[in-house]
């Protein structure tokens, strides 16, 4: 949702010497169009189902990876259950005005008004808080945010 998850994901994957999977890129590759075009053509709910499916596919892989996913996936109870058992979840968020500014910079995000973004944040905030192992505000340089996350990672033994 425009908080810098792709930049953070790449930085973390490099630091951990592991694979990086960007679900936005996977969706574009699989469907030949960015999420914004899928939402426009087939509807937002269809896009959200696709986003959940792509994340679940990435989580099913055996090899370790840093995976970035659309914020919508937190609304899917199956995703939350799988993440709880298979991943170390990082919730990265930013001020809504900053999110709106960043959303205007790419074509993979569908445009949203402040009120819609605020409503989504209100619904998703408690779900992210419940699911996240680490919470971080994206108000620093990517390297600083990545260092914070790396210092707070506590991988589960039973994945």
C-alpha positions as CSV (number, residue, x, y, z in Angstrom):
1,X,0.0,0.0,0.0
2,X,2.8,2.4,-0.7
3,X,4.9,2.1,2.5
4,X,8.2,0.9,1.0
5,X,7.7,-2.8,1.4
6,X,9.5,-3.6,-1.9
7,X,12.5,-1.6,-1.0
8,X,12.6,-3.1,2.5
9,X,12.1,-6.6,1.1
10,X,15.0,-6.3,-1.3
11,X,17.2,-4.8,1.5
12,X,16.3,-7.6,3.9
13,X,16.8,-10.4,1.3
14,X,20.3,-9.0,0.5
15,X,21.2,-8.8,4.2
16,X,20.0,-12.4,4.8
17,X,21.5,-13.7,1.5
18,X,18.1,-15.2,0.5
19,X,15.6,-15.0,-2.3
20,X,13.3,-12.1,-2.6
21,X,9.7,-12.5,-3.8
22,X,7.6,-9.5,-4.6
23,X,4.0,-10.6,-5.0
24,X,3.2,-7.5,-7.1
25,X,5.8,-8.6,-9.6
26,X,4.5,-12.2,-9.5
27,X,1.0,-11.0,-10.2
28,X,2.1,-8.8,-13.1
29,X,4.1,-11.7,-14.6
30,X,1.3,-14.3,-14.1
31,X,-1.5,-12.1,-15.4
32,X,0.3,-9.9,-17.8
33,X,-0.9,-6.7,-16.1
34,X,-0.3,-4.8,-12.8
35,X,-2.8,-5.1,-10.0
36,X,-4.3,-1.7,-10.8
37,X,-5.4,-3.0,-14.3
38,X,-6.7,-6.3,-12.8
39,X,-8.8,-4.3,-10.3
40,X,-10.1,-2.0,-13.0
41,X,-11.0,-4.9,-15.3
42,X,-12.2,-7.6,-12.9
43,X,-12.9,-5.7,-9.6
44,X,-11.0,-5.2,-6.4
45,X,-12.3,-8.4,-4.8
46,X,-10.9,-10.4,-7.6
47,X,-7.6,-8.7,-7.2
48,X,-7.6,-9.4,-3.5
49,X,-8.3,-13.1,-4.1
50,X,-5.4,-13.2,-6.6
51,X,-3.1,-11.4,-4.1
52,X,-3.9,-13.9,-1.4
53,X,-3.4,-16.8,-3.7
54,X,0.0,-15.6,-4.9
55,X,1.1,-15.1,-1.3
56,X,0.0,-18.6,-0.3
57,X,1.9,-20.0,-3.3
58,X,5.0,-18.2,-2.2
59,X,4.6,-19.4,1.4
60,X,4.3,-23.0,0.2
61,X,7.8,-23.0,-1.2
62,X,10.4,-24.9,0.8
63,X,13.3,-22.5,0.3
64,X,13.6,-19.5,2.6
65,X,12.7,-16.2,1.1
66,X,11.7,-12.6,2.0
67,X,8.2,-12.1,0.6
68,X,6.4,-8.8,0.2
69,X,2.7,-8.9,-0.2
70,X,-0.2,-6.6,-0.8
71,X,-1.9,-5.2,2.4
72,X,-5.2,-6.7,1.3
73,X,-3.9,-10.2,2.2
74,X,-4.3,-9.5,5.9
75,X,-8.1,-9.6,5.5
76,X,-7.9,-13.3,4.5
77,X,-8.2,-15.6,7.5
78,X,-6.5,-18.4,5.7
79,X,-3.5,-16.2,4.9
80,X,-3.3,-15.1,8.5
81,X,-3.3,-18.7,9.7
82,X,-0.6,-19.8,7.2
83,X,1.5,-16.8,8.0
84,X,1.3,-17.6,11.7
85,X,2.7,-21.0,11.1
86,X,5.1,-20.4,8.2
87,X,6.6,-16.9,8.4
88,X,8.0,-14.2,10.5
89,X,5.6,-11.3,9.7
90,X,6.7,-7.7,9.5
91,X,4.1,-5.0,9.4
92,X,5.5,-1.9,7.8
93,X,3.3,1.2,7.8
94,X,3.5,4.9,7.2
95,X,1.4,8.0,7.6
96,X,-1.6,8.0,5.3
97,X,-0.5,11.2,3.5
98,X,2.9,9.5,2.8
99,X,1.1,6.4,1.5
100,X,-1.0,8.5,-0.8
101,X,2.0,10.3,-2.2
102,X,3.8,7.0,-2.8
103,X,0.8,5.4,-4.5
104,X,0.9,8.0,-7.2
105,X,4.4,6.9,-8.2
106,X,3.7,3.5,-9.6
107,X,1.2,1.8,-11.9
108,X,0.8,-1.4,-9.9
109,X,-1.4,0.3,-7.3
110,X,-4.9,1.4,-7.9
111,X,-5.6,5.0,-7.0
112,X,-7.4,5.7,-3.7
113,X,-8.8,8.8,-2.1
114,X,-7.8,9.6,1.5
115,X,-11.1,8.5,2.9
116,X,-11.0,5.1,1.3
117,X,-7.4,4.6,2.4
118,X,-8.3,5.7,5.9
119,X,-11.2,3.2,6.1
120,X,-9.0,0.4,4.9
121,X,-6.3,1.2,7.4
122,X,-8.9,1.2,10.2
123,X,-10.1,-2.3,9.2
124,X,-6.6,-3.7,8.6
125,X,-4.7,-2.1,11.5
126,X,-6.0,-4.6,14.2
127,X,-5.5,-7.6,11.8
128,X,-1.9,-6.5,11.1
129,X,-1.3,-5.9,14.8
130,X,-2.5,-9.5,15.6
131,X,-0.5,-11.1,12.8
132,X,2.8,-9.2,13.0
133,X,5.8,-10.4,14.8
134,X,7.5,-7.1,14.1
135,X,5.9,-3.7,13.6
136,X,7.9,-0.9,12.0
137,X,7.0,2.6,10.9
138,X,8.5,3.5,7.5
139,X,9.8,6.9,8.5
140,X,13.5,6.3,8.2
141,X,16.0,5.4,5.5
142,X,15.5,1.8,4.1
143,X,18.8,0.7,5.7
144,X,17.8,1.9,9.1
145,X,14.4,0.2,8.9
146,X,16.0,-3.0,7.7
147,X,18.5,-2.9,10.6
148,X,15.6,-2.6,13.0
149,X,13.8,-5.6,11.5
150,X,17.0,-7.7,11.4
151,X,17.7,-6.9,15.0
152,X,14.2,-8.0,16.0
153,X,13.9,-11.2,13.9
154,X,13.2,-14.3,16.0
155,X,12.7,-17.1,13.5
156,X,10.4,-19.9,14.6
157,X,11.9,-23.4,14.8
158,X,8.7,-25.1,13.7
159,X,8.2,-24.0,10.1
